[in-house]
Amino acid sequence: MTQTIGILFGGRSGEHEVSVQSALNIQSALDKARYRGVLVGIDRQGEWRLEGKGRPLLAASAAGGQEVDSQALAVIPVRHLDERTRLIELGSGRCVEEIDVFFPIAHGTHGEDGCLQGLLRLLDAPFVGAGVLGSAVGMDKDVMKRLLRDAGVPIPRFVTLRVCDRDEISFDVLAASLGAPFFVKPCNLGSSVGIAKVSASEQFEAALDAAFAYDTKVLVEEYVPGREIECSVLGNDDPRASIPGEIVVNAEFYSYKAKYVDEDGAALAIPAPLNEEVARAIRKLAIQTFQVLECEGMARVDFFLKEDGAILVNEINTLPGFTKISMYPNLWEATGIGYSDLLDRLIGLAVERHARDSGLKRTYGA
């Protein structure tokens, strides 16, 4: 009997279109003998949508990609006693779909930050990836870096600014503390959206404007010259790490354009050309980062490898991309786990965690 996998994507973040690409790839790669992949889109207003009644789920976006069509069939999820989640059509109240396991791939705000995971927990639905806590701390670069620092994990130097702080600090003060250039980035966003590299005081205000447009908290982080290495992690209580890969950037930095728009913006070196000792250290540090941040299911850990051999953790991504050029599935492919098998394992981990958590006591006493 096949399981119905609800591939949740889209959402209100700046990574909406990347999420569409990931969802379509996952649906295509699922083992059709075991799974039926159902696309469940979240439009830019936050409404859940399905294809139906002659209304397609996807439409052309203003940027030339695809987005969830706000005219598609509107549904709401409802928990049911048979342990499947029913998707109910708004208006008619009829059940139009039943989901066994959700596969959230809504990158960014409200999809990757614990909000969506909290809803799925309330529905008592098995779902792929990190839970509420791991998602929330993995998304917030400030909290993430403070937890890693306290656990002794090496990270770049950083300063956190809130909206109320922006007039209290200057480029010169930050440059004296972190060096110049430095990076300005929203704390709760991914895919390099809203990030700027600041080399001079005249660039600083524009960089702050761009970052604060996406978040009320901004991270200012030192520029670390060196190589950009990434490592995929898979598992729940006993995670394992893939071989590392390297991002060879052909732009000023690994921006949104270099990742998704410019075909020549960056190249992936898989495996990364590293000696065995360094590769082993990176894999070990990836697992440590995954566990310190209370992650489960999957994550991609990004590193800086400095010229002197020092390894710094840049960040973790708890809902990594699943596009054709995304590092997470490609690293596992090179490690010996093909795309379809990887999806199968991720779904299995979701079911395993749900069964584990369902066995916990819910009431006090005997």
Secondary structure, DSSP 8 states (H G I E B T S, - for coil): --EEEEEEEE-SSTTHHHHHHHHHHHHHHS-TTTEEEEEEEE-TTS-EEE-BTTB-SEEE-TTSSEEE-TTSEEEEEEE-TTS-EEEEETTT--EEEEESEEEE---STTTTSSHHHHHHHHTT--BSS--HHHHHHHH-HHHHHHHHHHTT-----EEEEEGGGTTT--HHHHHHHH-SSEEEEESS--TTTT-EEE-SHHHHHHHHHHHHTT-SEEEEEE---SEEEEEEEEESSS-EE---EEEEE-SSS--HIIIII-TTSEEEESS----HHHHHHHHHHHHHHHHHTT--EEEEEEEEE-TTS-EEEEEEESS---STT-HHHHHHHHHT--HHHHHHHHHHHHHHHHHHHHTS--SS--
